[in-house]
Amino acid sequence: MGMGRGAGRSALGFWPTLAFLLCSFPAATSPCKILKCNSEFWSATAGSHSPTSDDAPEFCAALRTYALCTRRTARTCRGDLAYHSAVHGIEDLMSQYNCSKDGPTSQPRLRTLPPPGDSQERSDSPEICHYEKSFHKHAAAPNYTHCGLFGDPHLRTFTDRFQTCKVQGAWPLIDNNYLNVQVTNTPVLPGSAATATSKLTIIFKNFQECVDQKVYQAEMDELPAAFADGSKNGGDKHGANSLKITEKVSGQHVEIQAKYIGTTIVVRQVGRYLTFAVRMPEEVVNAVEDRDSQGLYLCLRGCPLNQQIDFQAFRANAEGPGTRRPAAASPAPAAPDTFPYETAVAKCKEKLPVEDLYYQACVFDLLTTGDVNFTLAAYYALEDVKMLHSNKDRLHLYERTREPPGRAAAVGMPPAPRQLLGSLLLLTLLPASWRLS
């Protein structure tokens, strides 16, 4: 398939870049009005391709109007990913097209909608939109890897490291040439350091004739069976069906197949919180643009050392007859009303008979949250590993959940080709943009 230095860039022209800025992030209860700004700019430019020299003045006017709209909503959008993406994107586009900040603005016009048709139902995709078919022409079968995030929260990286982390706020899980995944973790209960995933955003980047840019976003009590624009596949391109979303269990289990990059993603809501699991070829995993910017790509590098919880120290404090919660000095204080240790062990054994790290994660979560749904989160995380992991001898992991000093920094990084705007925006904005709020 040739997913080397040129593949990612060739898929991203002017309009795909613009599409990144106009991603529809649901915000029904948010005072941030960035979606209105995005929509007005989309209407003003009418989905046109890269402007010619004759179109540049009108395009610059639309950009100035867009910038004015973002400034008006800045105060209420300080922690919003779409807002910060728009601000940075406007600056880049104004520089690229030599637009002055001072000048006339434009009024939005209605965008002509595409006629109703078969955008949801496409014929067979071209071969380039089927990763395995294209790959087999040149080499042996691809080697697949797995990453998962669940519970309070526990991370299994692409290299099978298992960590229990704090990572409160917004963090990027995956950021490569083809895909961005960002999670937001929020406190489970007042008085507890326990956090869990309350929001998940997945951005599939525009790729050749296969798929248009697509965004999937899930939040607590909202697990959609479609992308943010209402579609269930990759859009209007000939290879649109190489990206498809399927609802397995209404409101509880969604699966996304991205055949053009050989990737399967499973998103679940268990109790109030979300879990994430992915199967991805190593070639796609390692298709990163900026070597120095990958330190916060959690699935590849793991959680930063200062965000990791010493699982074993917590466990040693928690064990013992009559122990209800760990000592006050524990790195992960318990919630005000949690399970006794013996009860937590018994409940986890019901679903996870093998005493591996998934079982230990279950016990940890019951002790820190008091929420029995975390038992199911660990159970389904292991079930997803069984479905997605290519090495059946590596399904169960044991005894290491925190990297020793120096280990995290020593993990090697793959060679990195040139930078994509989508990768730059996500990694420069997260999690720093959330620290603004």
Sequence and secondary structure as in RCSB ss.txt:
>XXXX:A:sequence
MGMGRGAGRSALGFWPTLAFLLCSFPAATSPCKILKCNSEFWSATAGSHSPTSDDAPEFCAALRTYALCTRRTAR
TCRGDLAYHSAVHGIEDLMSQYNCSKDGPTSQPRLRTLPPPGDSQERSDSPEICHYEKSFHKHAAAPNYTHCGLF
GDPHLRTFTDRFQTCKVQGAWPLIDNNYLNVQVTNTPVLPGSAATATSKLTIIFKNFQECVDQKVYQAEMDELPA
AFADGSKNGGDKHGANSLKITEKVSGQHVEIQAKYIGTTIVVRQVGRYLTFAVRMPEEVVNAVEDRDSQGLYLCL
RGCPLNQQIDFQAFRANAEGPGTRRPAAASPAPAAPDTFPYETAVAKCKEKLPVEDLYYQACVFDLLTTGDVNFT
LAAYYALEDVKMLHSNKDRLHLYERTREPPGRAAAVGMPPAPRQLLGSLLLLTLLPASWRLS
>XXXX:A:secstr
   SHHHHHHT  HHHHHHHHT     TT S  HHHHHHHHHHHHTT  S  TTTHHHHHHHHHHHHHHHHHTTG
GGTT HHHHHHHHHHHHHHHHTT  SSS            SSSTTS     GGG HHHHHHTTSS   EEEEEEE
TTTEEE TT  EEEB   EEEEEEESSSEEEEEEEEESSTT   EEEEEEEEEE  BTTTB  EEEEEETTB  S
S TTS SBS SSTTGGGEEEEEEETTTEEEEEEGGGTEEEEEEEETTEEEEEEEEEHHHHT  S GGGGGG HHH
H S GGGB  HHHHHHHH STT  S  TT SS   SS   HHHHHHHHHHH  S SHHHHHHHHHHHHH  THHH
HHHHHHHHHHHHH S GGGSS  S  S  TTHHHHS         HHHHHHHHHTTHHHHT 
